[in-house]
Amino acid sequence: MERLFLMIFFFTMFLIGTNTFIISPLLPTLRELYHVSTNQAAWLIGTYALGFALAALVAGPLSDNRNRKHVMAVGMLGFALSTLACAFAPGFTAMLFFRFLAGIFSAFIGPQVWAAIPVLFPPARIGKAMGIVMAGLSVSQVIGVPIGSFLSAYHWSFPFLAVGIASLGAFVLIIRKLPDLLPPTSIAGLGTNNARVAIFARYKDLLRLPQASRSFIGYFVFMTGVYAVFSFYGVWLSDHYQQSVTEIGLITLVIGLGNTVGSLLSGWLLERWKRNTILTVGFLGSALLYLVLPYIPGVGFLQVVLFFMYCFGGVLVPVLMGYLQSLSDTSRGTISSLANACMYIGTFIASSFAGSLYSIFGFAGVSTFATCTFLIAYLLFVLRTGKLTVTSQA
């Protein structure tokens, strides 16, 4: 049964990742379809991220005293239906609304997956299970997004139809194959209101810990820069290199491969290098590559640079998440929720603010902005962070 649970959770995260990233290569097509500017089209990324960010902060409290299987199922059903609705959106406003709903529902799925793993797997296999499930997000870039790009070559709605139908399949698997997942607070008979107060109090207590506020600000700044470039690389490839949607999908495959290789390397590097050394090389290397990206002369060399850019990113994210998780050994769920919120708020800001930069300064403005965010994150994480002290939090 453990393999079946892993398959369901991996598939679930794969679908969420695919739906998150698939808009970027589709932006040129959707921009023409709805007759909107690049800045307006970027809101298709921003509204999804905003829905996720807002819901992520309350998803934990709302599900704390409920059967997590039911919460996950409702989230997946809403995610499937809102994604299918995108394929039939009659106009730009409707598409924005359906993307916002998809972001909200997706925020209720992921936390239940992470909470279910310690319940369904023995302690010795929890770490491995989480690593396999986390890989679903990376694989979505390697496989899901390129497949979506290829499908969109036939019709722009096909990627949304594919993800929506597959999500309905995941909903059926969750209902039929997962056992009930009652959280400990529910078993103990604690009141729902008390559980919610306790959860929100954890955010306040967490941010009072030494280095916590600065670290989450650094993570937010870093993610804002990453998604500023990722949101507009498809438009840039179309405008500057005249790449088709299918060709953008192939380049996205290279990006996903780089991210996956970096993720796999991160654990190996942590065994051999100090954390600050990895962060220094990652942040400064990324800053340099992002700065020169707009001036790469050919598509072939461009793909090499993109591979290494996202390889650096693949290394940095697990290292940063591991550092954030070490801030407190008893508030890791709260840390995950806040980190997810920082990431998607950063994505929302990036897609809106970077749209203006792209319209005024071109892609060079966006990449320069990203370079600045990496340097700021470097200052916050490396130069301003002293020896880490792991703190227990009730």
C-alpha positions as CSV (number, residue, x, y, z in Angstrom):
1,M,0.0,0.0,0.0
2,E,2.9,2.4,0.7
3,R,3.8,2.4,-3.0
4,L,0.2,3.2,-3.9
5,F,0.2,6.1,-1.5
6,L,3.5,7.4,-2.9
7,M,2.1,7.2,-6.4
8,I,-1.0,9.2,-5.4
9,F,1.0,11.8,-3.6
10,F,3.6,12.1,-6.4
11,F,0.8,12.4,-9.0
12,T,-0.9,15.0,-7.0
13,M,2.2,17.2,-6.7
14,F,3.0,16.6,-10.4
15,L,-0.4,18.0,-11.3
16,I,-0.1,21.0,-9.0
17,G,3.4,21.8,-10.4
18,T,2.3,21.4,-14.0
19,N,-0.7,23.8,-13.5
20,T,1.6,26.3,-11.7
21,F,4.3,26.4,-14.4
22,I,2.3,25.8,-17.6
23,I,1.1,29.4,-18.1
24,S,4.6,30.8,-18.7
25,P,5.1,29.1,-22.2
26,L,1.5,29.8,-23.0
27,L,1.6,33.6,-22.3
28,P,2.4,34.6,-26.0
29,T,-0.5,32.6,-27.2
30,L,-2.9,33.8,-24.6
31,R,-1.8,37.4,-25.1
32,E,-2.8,37.2,-28.7
33,L,-6.0,35.2,-28.0
34,Y,-7.4,37.8,-25.5
35,H,-5.8,40.8,-27.2
36,V,-4.1,42.0,-24.1
37,S,-0.7,43.5,-23.3
38,T,2.2,41.5,-21.9
39,N,1.7,43.2,-18.6
40,Q,-2.0,42.2,-18.5
41,A,-1.3,38.6,-19.6
42,A,1.1,38.2,-16.7
43,W,-1.9,38.5,-14.4
44,L,-2.7,34.9,-15.4
45,I,0.3,33.9,-13.4
46,G,-0.3,36.5,-10.7
47,T,-3.9,35.6,-9.9
48,Y,-3.1,31.9,-9.4
49,A,-0.2,32.8,-7.1
50,L,-2.3,35.3,-5.2
51,G,-5.1,32.7,-4.7
52,F,-2.5,30.2,-3.4
53,A,-0.7,32.7,-1.2
54,L,-3.9,33.9,0.5
55,A,-5.3,30.4,1.0
56,A,-2.0,28.9,2.2
57,L,-2.1,31.0,5.4
58,V,-5.5,29.7,6.3
59,A,-5.4,26.2,4.8
60,G,-3.8,24.7,8.0
61,P,-6.2,26.2,10.5
62,L,-9.2,25.2,8.5
63,S,-8.1,21.6,8.0
64,D,-6.6,21.2,11.5
65,N,-9.5,19.4,13.1
66,R,-10.9,17.7,10.0
67,N,-10.3,14.4,8.1
68,R,-7.3,15.3,5.9
69,K,-8.4,12.8,3.3
70,H,-11.7,14.8,2.8
71,V,-9.9,18.1,2.7
72,M,-7.5,16.8,0.1
73,A,-10.4,15.4,-1.9
74,V,-12.4,18.6,-1.9
75,G,-9.3,20.6,-2.8
76,M,-8.5,18.2,-5.7
77,L,-12.1,18.3,-7.0
78,G,-12.2,22.1,-6.9
79,F,-8.7,22.2,-8.5
80,A,-9.8,19.9,-11.3
81,L,-13.1,21.8,-12.1
82,S,-11.5,25.3,-12.0
83,T,-8.7,24.1,-14.3
84,L,-11.2,22.6,-16.7
85,A,-13.1,25.8,-16.6
86,C,-10.0,27.6,-17.9
87,A,-10.3,25.6,-21.1
88,F,-13.7,27.1,-21.7
89,A,-13.1,30.6,-20.4
90,P,-15.1,33.0,-22.7
91,G,-12.8,36.0,-22.0
92,F,-9.8,37.3,-20.1
93,T,-11.7,38.2,-17.0
94,A,-13.2,34.7,-16.7
95,M,-9.8,33.1,-17.2
96,L,-8.4,35.3,-14.4
97,F,-11.2,34.2,-12.1
98,F,-10.8,30.5,-12.8
99,R,-7.0,30.8,-12.3
100,F,-7.6,32.4,-9.0
101,L,-9.9,29.6,-7.9
102,A,-7.4,27.0,-9.0
103,G,-4.7,28.7,-6.9
104,I,-7.0,28.7,-3.8
105,F,-7.9,25.0,-4.2
106,S,-4.3,23.9,-4.8
107,A,-3.3,25.5,-1.5
108,F,-5.6,23.0,0.3
109,I,-4.0,20.0,-1.3
110,G,-0.2,20.2,-0.6
111,P,-0.4,20.6,3.2
112,Q,-2.5,17.5,3.5
113,V,0.0,15.5,1.5
114,W,2.9,16.5,3.8
115,A,0.8,15.9,6.9
116,A,-0.3,12.5,5.6
117,I,3.2,11.1,5.0
118,P,4.2,10.8,8.7
119,V,0.9,9.0,9.4
120,L,1.1,6.5,6.5
121,F,4.8,5.7,6.5
122,P,7.1,4.4,9.3
123,P,9.7,6.8,10.7
124,A,12.6,5.2,8.8
125,R,10.9,5.8,5.4
126,I,9.4,9.3,6.0
127,G,12.4,11.2,4.6
128,K,12.6,9.1,1.5
129,A,8.8,9.4,0.9
130,M,9.0,13.1,1.2
131,G,11.9,13.3,-1.2
132,I,10.0,11.2,-3.8
133,V,6.8,13.3,-3.4
134,M,8.8,16.6,-3.7
135,A,10.3,15.2,-6.9
136,G,6.8,15.4,-8.4
137,L,7.2,19.2,-8.6
138,S,10.5,19.0,-10.4
139,V,9.3,16.3,-12.8
140,S,6.3,18.6,-13.7
141,Q,8.8,21.0,-15.2
142,V,10.7,18.2,-17.0
143,I,7.7,16.4,-18.4
144,G,4.4,18.1,-17.6
145,V,5.1,21.6,-18.9
146,P,6.7,20.5,-22.2
147,I,3.8,18.1,-22.8
148,G,1.4,21.0,-22.2
149,S,3.4,23.1,-24.6
150,F,3.2,20.5,-27.3
151,L,-0.6,20.0,-26.7
152,S,-1.1,23.8,-27.0
153,A,0.3,23.6,-30.5
154,Y,-2.9,21.9,-31.5
155,H,-5.2,24.2,-29.4
156,W,-4.4,26.5,-26.4
157,S,-7.1,24.8,-24.3
158,F,-5.7,21.3,-24.5
159,P,-3.2,21.7,-21.6
160,F,-6.0,22.8,-19.3
161,L,-8.2,19.9,-20.4
162,A,-5.4,17.4,-19.8
163,V,-4.6,18.7,-16.3
164,G,-8.2,19.0,-15.4
165,I,-9.1,15.4,-16.5
166,A,-6.0,14.0,-14.9
167,S,-6.9,15.8,-11.7
168,L,-10.4,14.2,-11.7
169,G,-8.6,10.9,-11.9
170,A,-6.5,11.9,-8.8
171,F,-9.7,12.9,-7.0
172,V,-11.1,9.3,-7.6
173,L,-7.8,7.8,-6.3
174,I,-7.9,9.9,-3.2
175,I,-11.5,9.0,-2.4
176,R,-11.1,5.3,-3.1
177,K,-7.6,4.4,-2.1
178,L,-6.5,6.7,0.8
179,P,-7.6,5.8,4.4
180,D,-9.1,8.4,6.7
181,L,-6.5,10.8,8.0
182,L,-7.6,12.2,11.3
183,P,-5.2,14.7,12.8
184,P,-4.1,14.2,16.4
185,T,-6.0,17.4,17.6
186,S,-9.2,15.9,16.3
187,I,-8.6,12.6,18.0
188,A,-7.8,14.4,21.3
189,G,-11.1,16.3,21.0
190,L,-9.7,19.8,21.0
191,G,-12.0,22.5,19.7
192,T,-11.7,23.8,16.2
193,N,-11.5,27.4,17.3
194,N,-8.7,26.6,19.8
195,A,-6.8,24.8,17.1
196,R,-7.0,27.8,14.8
197,V,-5.9,30.2,17.4
198,A,-2.9,28.0,18.2
199,I,-1.9,27.8,14.6
200,F,-2.0,31.6,14.0
201,A,-0.2,32.1,17.3
202,R,2.6,30.0,15.9
203,Y,3.2,32.5,13.0
204,K,3.7,35.2,15.6
205,D,5.9,33.1,17.8
206,L,7.9,31.9,14.8
207,L,8.7,35.3,13.5
208,R,10.0,36.3,17.0
209,L,12.8,33.7,16.8
210,P,16.3,35.0,16.1
211,Q,17.0,35.3,12.4
212,A,13.5,34.1,11.4
213,S,12.1,37.4,10.1
214,R,15.2,38.2,8.1
215,S,15.3,34.6,6.7
216,F,11.7,34.7,5.5
217,I,12.3,38.1,3.9
218,G,15.3,36.7,2.2
219,Y,13.4,33.7,0.9
220,F,10.6,36.0,-0.3
221,V,13.0,38.3,-2.1
222,F,14.8,35.4,-3.7
223,M,11.6,33.8,-5.0
224,T,10.4,37.1,-6.3
225,G,13.5,37.3,-8.5
226,V,13.3,33.7,-9.7
227,Y,9.6,34.0,-10.8
228,A,10.1,37.4,-12.3
229,V,12.3,35.8,-15.0
230,F,10.4,32.5,-15.1
231,S,7.1,34.4,-15.7
232,F,8.4,36.2,-18.8
233,Y,11.0,33.9,-20.4
234,G,8.3,32.4,-22.7
235,V,7.3,35.9,-23.9
236,W,10.9,36.9,-24.3
237,L,11.8,33.7,-26.3
238,S,8.8,34.4,-28.6
239,D,9.6,38.1,-29.1
240,H,13.4,38.0,-29.3
241,Y,14.2,34.6,-30.7
242,Q,10.9,34.0,-32.6
243,Q,10.4,30.6,-30.8
244,S,7.1,28.8,-31.3
245,V,5.1,27.3,-28.4
246,T,6.6,23.9,-29.1
247,E,10.1,25.2,-29.2
248,I,9.5,27.0,-25.9
249,G,8.3,23.7,-24.5
250,L,11.6,22.1,-25.4
251,I,13.6,24.9,-23.7
252,T,11.3,24.4,-20.7
253,L,12.4,20.8,-20.7
254,V,16.1,22.0,-20.4
255,I,15.1,24.3,-17.5
256,G,13.3,21.4,-15.7
257,L,16.3,19.1,-16.2
258,G,18.6,21.7,-14.7
259,N,16.3,22.2,-11.7
260,T,16.1,18.4,-11.2
261,V,19.9,17.9,-11.4
262,G,20.4,20.8,-8.9
263,S,17.8,19.3,-6.5
264,L,19.6,15.9,-6.6
265,L,23.0,17.6,-6.1
266,S,21.9,19.6,-3.1
267,G,22.1,16.7,-0.6
268,W,25.4,15.6,-1.9
269,L,26.9,19.1,-1.7
270,L,25.6,19.5,1.9
271,E,27.6,16.5,2.9
272,R,30.8,18.1,1.6
273,W,30.4,21.8,1.8
274,K,29.3,24.2,4.5
275,R,25.9,25.7,4.0
276,N,27.1,29.3,3.7
277,T,29.6,28.1,1.0
278,I,26.8,26.6,-1.1
279,L,24.6,29.7,-0.6
280,T,27.5,32.0,-1.6
281,V,28.2,30.1,-4.8
282,G,24.5,29.6,-5.6
283,F,23.4,33.2,-5.1
284,L,26.4,34.9,-6.7
285,G,26.5,32.4,-9.6
286,S,22.8,32.9,-10.2
287,A,23.2,36.7,-10.1
288,L,25.9,36.6,-12.8
289,L,24.0,34.2,-15.1
290,Y,20.7,36.1,-14.8
291,L,22.5,39.4,-15.5
292,V,24.1,38.1,-18.8
293,L,21.0,36.1,-19.9
294,P,19.4,38.8,-22.2
295,Y,22.6,39.1,-24.2
296,I,23.1,35.5,-25.1
297,P,23.6,35.4,-29.0
298,G,22.0,32.1,-29.9
299,V,19.4,29.6,-28.8
300,G,21.8,26.8,-28.4
301,F,24.1,28.7,-26.0
302,L,21.1,30.1,-24.3
303,Q,19.9,26.6,-23.4
304,V,23.2,25.9,-21.8
305,V,23.0,29.1,-19.7
306,L,19.4,28.3,-18.7
307,F,20.4,24.8,-17.6
308,F,23.0,26.1,-15.2
309,M,20.8,28.9,-14.0
310,Y,18.1,26.5,-12.9
311,C,20.7,24.0,-11.7
312,F,21.9,26.7,-9.2
313,G,18.2,27.3,-8.3
314,G,17.6,23.6,-7.8
315,V,20.5,23.5,-5.3
316,L,19.5,26.7,-3.5
317,V,15.8,25.9,-2.8
318,P,16.3,22.7,-0.8
319,V,19.2,24.2,1.1
320,L,17.1,27.3,2.0
321,M,14.1,25.2,2.9
322,G,16.3,23.0,5.2
323,Y,17.7,26.1,6.9
324,L,14.2,27.5,7.4
325,Q,13.0,24.2,8.8
326,S,15.8,24.2,11.3
327,L,14.6,27.5,12.8
328,S,12.3,25.4,15.0
329,D,12.0,21.7,15.5
330,T,8.3,21.8,16.5
331,S,6.8,24.3,14.1
332,R,7.8,22.8,10.8
333,G,4.2,22.9,9.4
334,T,4.0,26.6,10.2
335,I,7.3,27.1,8.6
336,S,6.2,25.3,5.4
337,S,3.0,27.3,5.2
338,L,4.8,30.6,5.6
339,A,7.5,29.6,3.1
340,N,4.8,28.7,0.5
341,A,3.0,31.9,1.1
342,C,6.3,33.9,0.7
343,M,6.9,32.0,-2.6
344,Y,3.5,32.7,-4.1
345,I,3.3,36.2,-2.9
346,G,6.7,36.7,-4.5
347,T,5.3,35.1,-7.7
348,F,2.3,37.5,-7.6
349,I,4.4,40.6,-7.2
350,A,6.9,39.3,-9.8
351,S,4.3,38.7,-12.4
352,S,2.8,42.2,-12.0
353,F,5.8,44.4,-11.3
354,A,8.1,42.5,-13.8
355,G,5.4,43.0,-16.5
356,S,5.9,46.7,-16.2
357,L,9.7,46.3,-16.4
358,Y,9.4,44.1,-19.5
359,S,7.1,46.7,-21.2
360,I,9.5,49.6,-20.4
361,F,13.0,48.1,-20.4
362,G,12.5,44.7,-22.1
363,F,13.8,41.4,-20.7
364,A,17.0,43.1,-19.6
365,G,15.1,45.0,-17.0
366,V,13.5,41.8,-15.7
367,S,16.8,39.9,-15.5
368,T,18.6,42.9,-13.8
369,F,15.8,43.1,-11.2
370,A,16.3,39.3,-10.5
371,T,20.1,39.8,-10.1
372,C,19.4,42.5,-7.5
373,T,17.1,40.3,-5.6
374,F,19.7,37.5,-5.5
375,L,22.3,39.9,-4.1
376,I,19.9,41.1,-1.4
377,A,19.1,37.5,-0.5
378,Y,22.8,36.8,-0.3
379,L,23.2,39.7,2.1
380,L,20.3,38.5,4.3
381,F,21.2,34.8,4.4
382,V,25.0,34.7,4.2
383,L,26.5,38.0,5.4
384,R,23.9,38.8,8.1
385,T,23.3,35.3,9.4
386,G,25.4,34.0,12.2
387,K,25.6,30.5,13.7
388,L,22.3,28.8,13.5
389,T,20.6,27.9,16.8
390,V,17.8,25.4,16.5
391,T,14.9,26.4,18.7
392,S,12.1,24.3,20.1
393,Q,8.7,25.9,20.0
394,A,5.6,24.7,21.8
